[in-house]
Amino acid sequence: MAYGYMRGDREQLFLLPPSMLDWLEEGHLAYFLIDAVGLLDTSAFDDQHPTEGAGRPAYDPEMMLTALLYAYATGMRSSRAIEAACRSDLAFRVICVNLVPHFTTIARFRAENEAAIKAVFVEVVKICHRAGLASLGQIAIDSTKIGSDAALDQNRDGAWIRAEIDKILAEAARADATEEAGAKLFDTLVDEPLRRRRDRLARLQAALSEVEAEEAAARAAEAARSERATEEAASGRKLRGRKPKDPGAALARAQADLAATKVKAARCPERPDLLAEVHQATECLEEAERAAAAAVPTKIVVNITDPESRIMKTQTGWVQGYNVQASVNADQVVIAYAATQDHNDVGQLLPMVEATEEVAESAGIDEQIGLVTADAGYWSEDNAMAMGPDRLIATTKDWKQRKAAREMGATTGPPPEGGSPLEQMEHRLRTPEGAASYATRSHTVEPVFGDTKENRGFRRFMRRGLSAAESETALIFAAHNLLKVFHHNPSAVLPAT
């Protein structure tokens, strides 16, 4: 028995809809982004593209911005891929009204409008506020490492960079000597190898500046440590009459103290106070380990491809890139962001709280931050005691925190008076309310990074430099926030039709 099939005729002639607005189904993401961009203040883009004078007119910046937002919302970043999509993808054809910007035009638009793209992020937060998704009742702050457009094996020290610069300059001097009078090697861009050599020289000089700045900072830090040690010795602040301990001796003492405390706790299991001593000794050991690691002289290296990027440690290894911070509310909307060169999060908590408040004020959000949560990477007594909104900061890794809660039990009420900032924070985290509030991080800020890196594939920046990373981060999170509005209640922000 023969089967019937639904067949198509590729030679069938069709009459396409006379209006491009009929090319996609109603409620498509492309239509939402077109309308949403129409609500934004895009005057900063117009300043970059004057419409008067000779030459071909520039593409409409609102059209270009909408195309970029749609691309980033669907996991596409390559300017070549976006150009190809403008030829074949109906959504891009509707957004660009059948125009096909060249990939270099798309790349230049992204590069020349860094500040304007950062301003777009705040405009998008305004849209989220209009949609009722910008609550500040509870804010979770976290970070993720995103790679730069640079290889990890391209890090070099100052001696290597200086030698390479001298080599290039010597080659240029020899070439200039053979040129005719007035025709210098670096005065022309006709020869592509010469252009690449000049670009390489500029990157090496930028890398050398980074190395020299870090070397100066290291010398200043060492001088400050020596001055403190001298002051302590002069004031007689010595432990049992001995000279101040070096980091190695302090580490050995901390290891011995922890071992002895663990033995004491094992022998007296009926004394729960000894568990607190074990925890305190563990914290002292971790602090001693950090001090010992900081005291070990390390050779300062900088990446010669992207001098502003840094070597970052992740759960899966090392990456050459930037530390991206995000402040996320209960609706998984990113309220503030930052791209930093610091691999450590402890110095980023207070700046992120301040950035959240600034964006909220710019977006017209009158609500004050109710509670800030952060993981153990942000813990310090200064962060815990600083002025500002209420906060819950983990004092140790999550598995250690859960283990301590099981062993020591839950707590109730306010922290006991006279306790240290660490003891007070641990008391709050072990209360049912504190544990529940901190646990919300698992379905607020962490899924944002999961969607960004796993679903949309943003594991590496397209352009080099800290400013470029900040601008692209704004574009990534602006697209993320618009997707939240689109899936939640797009009619709340779009004009009635």
C-alpha positions in Angstrom: 0.0 0.0 0.0 1.4 3.3 -1.0 1.9 6.1 1.5 0.8 9.7 0.8 3.2 12.4 1.4 2.9 16.2 1.7 5.1 17.4 -1.0 6.3 20.9 -2.0 7.0 22.4 -5.4 10.1 24.5 -5.4 9.1 26.0 -8.7 5.8 27.3 -7.4 5.5 31.1 -7.7 4.3 33.0 -4.7 3.1 36.5 -4.1 4.9 37.7 -0.9 2.9 39.8 1.5 3.0 43.4 0.3 4.1 44.6 3.8 7.2 43.5 5.6 5.3 43.6 8.8 3.5 40.5 7.6 6.7 38.5 7.0 6.8 37.3 10.7 4.1 36.1 13.0 2.5 38.5 15.3 4.4 38.9 18.6 7.8 38.0 17.2 10.9 39.1 19.2 12.0 41.2 16.3 8.9 43.4 16.4 9.2 43.8 20.1 12.8 45.0 19.8 11.9 47.4 17.1 9.3 48.9 19.2 11.4 48.8 22.4 14.4 50.6 20.7 11.9 53.2 19.6 11.3 54.0 23.3 15.0 54.5 24.0 16.9 57.8 23.9 19.3 57.2 21.1 20.5 60.8 20.6 24.1 59.8 21.6 24.3 57.6 18.4 23.2 60.5 16.2 26.2 62.6 17.5 28.5 59.9 16.1 26.9 59.9 12.7 26.4 63.4 11.3 24.0 63.5 8.4 25.4 66.5 6.6 28.5 66.7 4.4 29.9 64.6 1.5 29.9 60.9 1.4 27.4 58.1 1.7 24.7 58.5 4.4 25.2 56.4 7.5 22.8 53.6 8.3 20.0 54.5 10.8 21.6 54.0 14.3 18.3 52.7 15.7 18.2 50.0 12.9 21.8 49.1 13.7 21.2 48.9 17.4 18.0 46.8 17.0 20.0 44.4 14.8 22.7 44.1 17.4 20.3 43.6 20.2 18.4 40.9 18.3 21.8 39.2 17.4 22.9 39.2 21.1 19.5 38.1 22.2 19.8 35.0 19.9 23.4 34.2 20.7 25.0 35.8 17.6 28.0 38.2 17.9 30.1 37.9 14.8 29.7 40.8 12.5 30.2 38.5 9.5 27.4 36.2 10.8 25.1 39.2 11.3 25.8 40.4 7.7 25.0 36.9 6.4 21.8 36.9 8.5 20.7 40.2 7.0 20.6 38.4 3.7 18.8 35.2 4.6 17.1 35.6 8.0 13.6 37.0 7.8 13.8 38.6 11.2 17.0 40.5 10.3 15.6 41.4 7.0 12.6 43.0 8.7 14.8 44.8 11.2 17.1 46.1 8.5 14.3 46.7 6.0 16.1 44.6 3.4 19.3 46.6 3.8 22.5 44.6 4.2 25.2 46.5 6.2 28.7 45.2 5.5 30.3 43.4 8.4 32.9 46.1 8.7 30.1 48.7 9.1 28.6 46.5 11.9 32.0 46.1 13.6 32.7 49.9 13.4 29.3 50.7 14.7 29.9 48.5 17.8 33.4 50.0 18.3 32.6 53.7 17.7 29.6 53.8 20.0 31.0 52.3 23.2 29.7 55.1 25.4 26.3 55.2 23.7 25.8 51.5 24.1 26.6 51.8 27.8 23.9 54.5 28.1 21.4 52.1 26.3 21.8 49.7 29.3 20.3 52.3 31.6 17.5 53.0 29.1 16.7 49.3 29.1 16.5 49.3 32.9 13.9 52.1 32.6 11.9 49.8 30.3 12.2 47.0 32.9 11.0 49.4 35.6 8.0 50.3 33.4 7.2 46.6 33.1 7.4 46.1 36.9 10.6 44.1 36.8 13.0 46.4 38.5 12.3 45.7 42.1 15.2 46.4 44.5 13.9 44.5 47.5 16.7 41.9 47.3 19.8 42.2 45.1 22.3 39.4 44.5 25.8 40.3 43.4 28.1 37.8 41.7 30.8 37.6 39.1 31.9 35.4 36.3 35.1 35.4 34.2 34.8 36.0 30.5 37.7 35.6 28.2 39.3 38.3 26.1 40.2 38.1 22.4 43.7 37.1 23.4 45.6 33.8 24.0 46.7 32.8 27.4 50.2 31.9 26.2 50.8 35.5 24.9 51.9 36.8 28.3 55.4 38.3 28.5 57.4 40.1 31.1 58.9 43.5 30.9 62.4 42.4 29.7 60.9 40.4 26.8 58.7 43.3 25.8 61.5 45.9 25.9 63.7 43.6 23.8 60.9 43.2 21.2 60.3 46.9 21.0 64.0 47.6 20.5 64.0 45.0 17.8 61.1 46.6 15.9 62.6 50.1 16.3 65.9 48.9 15.0 64.3 47.3 12.0 62.5 50.5 11.3 65.7 52.5 11.6 67.5 50.2 9.1 64.5 50.4 6.7 64.3 54.2 7.0 68.0 54.5 6.2 67.4 52.9 2.8 64.3 55.0 1.9 64.5 58.2 -0.1 64.7 61.5 1.8 61.5 62.2 3.6 59.9 58.8 3.1 60.0 57.2 6.5 58.9 53.6 7.1 56.0 54.4 9.5 54.7 57.3 7.4 52.8 55.1 5.0 50.1 52.5 5.3 50.3 51.2 1.8 52.2 48.1 2.7 50.1 45.7 4.8 53.1 44.2 6.7 54.2 47.7 7.7 50.7 48.4 9.1 50.8 45.2 11.1 54.2 46.0 12.4 53.1 49.4 13.5 50.0 47.9 15.2 52.2 45.4 17.0 54.5 48.1 18.2 51.6 50.0 19.6 50.3 46.9 21.4 53.8 46.2 22.8 54.2 49.8 24.0 50.8 49.5 25.7 51.8 46.2 27.3 55.0 47.8 28.6 53.1 50.6 30.1 50.9 48.0 32.0 54.0 46.2 33.2 55.7 49.4 34.4 52.5 50.4 36.2 52.2 47.0 38.0 55.9 47.1 38.9 55.4 50.5 40.4 52.4 49.4 42.4 54.3 46.3 43.6 57.2 48.5 44.8 54.9 50.8 46.6 53.1 47.9 48.3 56.5 46.4 49.4 57.6 49.8 50.7 54.4 50.2 52.7 54.9 46.7 54.2 58.5 47.5 55.2 57.4 50.8 56.7 54.7 49.0 58.8 57.2 46.4 60.0 59.7 49.1 61.0 57.0 51.0 62.9 56.0 47.8 64.7 59.6 47.1 65.7 60.2 50.7 66.8 57.0 50.7 68.9 57.9 47.4 70.6 54.8 45.6 69.3 56.4 42.1 69.3 55.0 38.8 70.1 56.6 37.5 73.3 59.6 39.6 72.7 60.4 38.2 69.4 60.7 39.9 66.0 57.6 40.2 63.9 57.0 36.8 62.1 57.7 36.5 58.4 54.7 35.1 56.3 56.3 31.6 56.2 56.6 31.4 60.0 53.0 32.7 60.4 51.7 30.1 58.0 53.5 27.3 59.9 52.1 28.5 63.2 48.6 28.7 61.8 48.8 25.1 60.5 50.0 23.9 63.9 47.2 25.8 65.7 44.6 24.3 63.4 45.9 20.8 63.9 46.0 21.2 67.7 42.4 22.7 67.8 41.1 19.8 65.7 42.7 17.3 68.1 41.1 19.1 71.1 37.7 19.1 69.4 37.9 15.4 68.6 38.7 14.5 72.2 35.9 16.6 73.6 32.9 16.2 71.3 30.5 17.3 74.0 31.9 20.8 73.8 30.3 22.7 70.8 32.3 25.8 71.5 35.4 23.9 70.2 33.8 23.7 66.7 33.8 27.5 66.6 37.5 27.5 67.6 38.2 25.0 64.7 36.3 27.3 62.3 38.2 30.4 63.6 41.5 28.5 63.2 40.6 27.5 59.7 40.0 31.2 58.8 43.3 32.1 60.3 45.1 29.5 58.3 43.4 30.7 55.0 44.4 34.3 55.9 48.0 33.1 56.5 48.0 31.2 53.2 46.9 34.3 51.3 49.6 36.4 53.1 52.3 33.9 52.3 51.2 33.7 48.6 51.2 37.5 48.4 54.7 37.6 49.9 56.1 35.3 47.3 57.9 37.4 44.6 56.2 36.8 41.2 57.3 37.9 37.8 54.9 40.5 36.4 53.7 39.6 33.0 51.2 41.3 30.6 49.4 39.9 27.6 50.9 41.5 24.4 47.6 40.9 22.5 45.3 42.5 25.0 47.4 44.3 27.5 44.5 45.4 29.7 43.2 41.8 30.1 44.4 39.7 33.1 45.0 36.0 33.9 41.9 34.8 35.7 41.4 31.6 37.6 38.1 29.7 37.1 36.6 26.4 38.3 37.8 24.8 35.1 41.3 26.3 34.8 42.8 29.6 33.8 41.4 32.2 31.3 42.8 35.4 29.8 40.1 37.9 30.2 38.1 40.1 32.6 36.1 39.7 35.8 32.4 40.6 35.0 30.3 41.7 37.9 26.5 41.8 37.9 23.8 43.1 40.3 20.6 41.1 39.8 17.2 41.4 41.3 14.6 38.7 42.2 13.2 38.9 38.6 16.6 38.0 37.1 17.0 41.5 35.7 20.5 42.9 35.7 20.4 46.3 37.4 24.1 47.2 37.3 27.2 45.6 35.8 31.0 46.1 35.6 33.9 44.6 33.8 37.1 44.7 35.9 40.7 43.6 35.8 40.7 42.4 39.4 40.4 38.6 39.7 39.4 39.0 43.4 35.8 39.9 44.2 36.3 41.3 47.7 37.0 44.9 46.4 33.9 44.9 44.1 31.0 44.6 46.6 30.7 48.2 47.7 31.3 49.6 44.1 28.6 47.3 42.8 26.1 48.5 45.5 26.9 52.1 44.6 26.5 51.3 40.9 23.2 49.7 41.6 22.0 52.8 43.4 23.2 55.1 40.6 21.5 53.1 37.9 18.3 52.9 39.9 18.3 56.7 40.3 19.0 57.3 36.6 16.2 54.9 35.7 13.7 56.6 38.0 13.4 53.8 40.5 12.5 55.3 43.8 12.7 52.0 45.8 15.7 51.6 48.1 17.8 48.4 48.2 16.4 46.1 50.9 19.0 43.3 51.1 22.2 42.5 49.3 23.5 38.9 49.1 27.0 37.9 48.1 29.1 34.7 48.2 32.3 34.1 50.2 34.4 35.8 47.5 33.1 39.1 48.7 33.6 38.5 52.5 35.6 40.9 54.5 34.9 42.7 57.8 35.0 46.0 56.0 32.4 44.9 53.5 30.2 43.6 56.4 30.4 46.7 58.5 30.4 49.4 55.8 27.5 51.9 55.6 24.7 51.1 53.2 21.9 48.6 52.7 21.6 45.4 54.8 23.7 42.5 53.5 24.3 38.8 53.8 27.8 37.7 52.8 28.9 34.1 53.1 31.9 33.8 55.3 33.1 30.6 53.7 32.4 28.3 50.8 28.9 27.0 50.4 29.6 23.4 51.3 31.5 24.5 54.4 28.6 26.8 55.3 26.1 24.0 55.0 28.3 21.6 56.9 28.7 24.1 59.8 24.9 24.6 59.8 24.4 20.8 60.2 27.0 20.4 62.9 26.3 23.5 64.9 22.5 23.8 64.3 20.3 26.7 63.4 20.2 30.0 65.3 17.3 32.3 66.1 16.9 36.0 66.9 19.4 38.8 66.4 23.2 38.2 66.7 24.6 38.2 70.3 26.0 41.5 71.4 29.8 41.8 71.5 30.4 39.3 68.8 32.9 39.9 66.0 31.6 40.9 62.5 32.3 37.3 61.4 30.4 35.8 64.3 27.5 38.1 63.8 27.3 37.3 60.0 27.5 33.5 60.6 24.7 33.8 63.2 22.5 35.5 60.7 23.3 33.0 57.9 22.3 30.1 60.2 18.9 31.6 61.1 16.0 30.2 59.0 15.3 33.7 57.5 19.0 34.3 56.7 19.5 30.9 55.1 16.3 31.3 53.0 17.3 34.8 51.8 20.8 33.6 50.9 19.5 30.5 49.1 17.6 32.7 46.6 21.0 33.4 44.8 20.6 29.9 43.2 17.7 31.1 41.2 18.5 34.8 40.7 22.0 35.7 39.8 23.5 32.3 39.0 20.9 31.5 36.2 21.8 34.8 34.6 25.4 33.8 34.1 24.2 30.3 33.0 22.0 31.8 30.3 24.7 34.2 29.2 27.5 31.6 28.9 25.7 28.3 28.2 22.6 29.3 26.3 23.9 32.3 24.3 27.5 31.2 24.2 29.1 34.5 25.5 32.4 33.1 26.9 34.7 35.5 25.1 34.6 39.2 24.2 34.8 40.1 20.6 37.0 43.1 21.0 40.1 43.9 23.1 40.5 46.4 25.9 38.7 47.1 29.2 36.5 49.8 27.7 35.4 47.4 24.8 34.7 44.7 27.4 32.5 47.1 29.4 30.6 48.1 26.3 30.0 44.6 25.2 28.9 43.6 28.7 26.3 46.4 28.5 25.1 45.0 25.2 24.9 41.4 26.6 22.9 42.4 29.7 20.7 44.9 27.8 19.7 42.1 25.5 19.2 39.8 28.5 16.9 42.3 30.2 14.8 42.9 27.1 14.3 39.2 26.8 13.0 39.2 30.4 10.5 41.9 29.5 9.5 40.1 26.2 8.8 36.9 28.0 7.1 38.6 31.0 4.7 41.3 29.8 5.8 43.1 26.6 2.4 44.9 26.3 3.2 46.8 29.6 5.9 48.9 27.8 4.8 49.0 24.2 2.4 51.6 22.9 -1.1 50.4 22.2 -1.9 49.5 18.6 
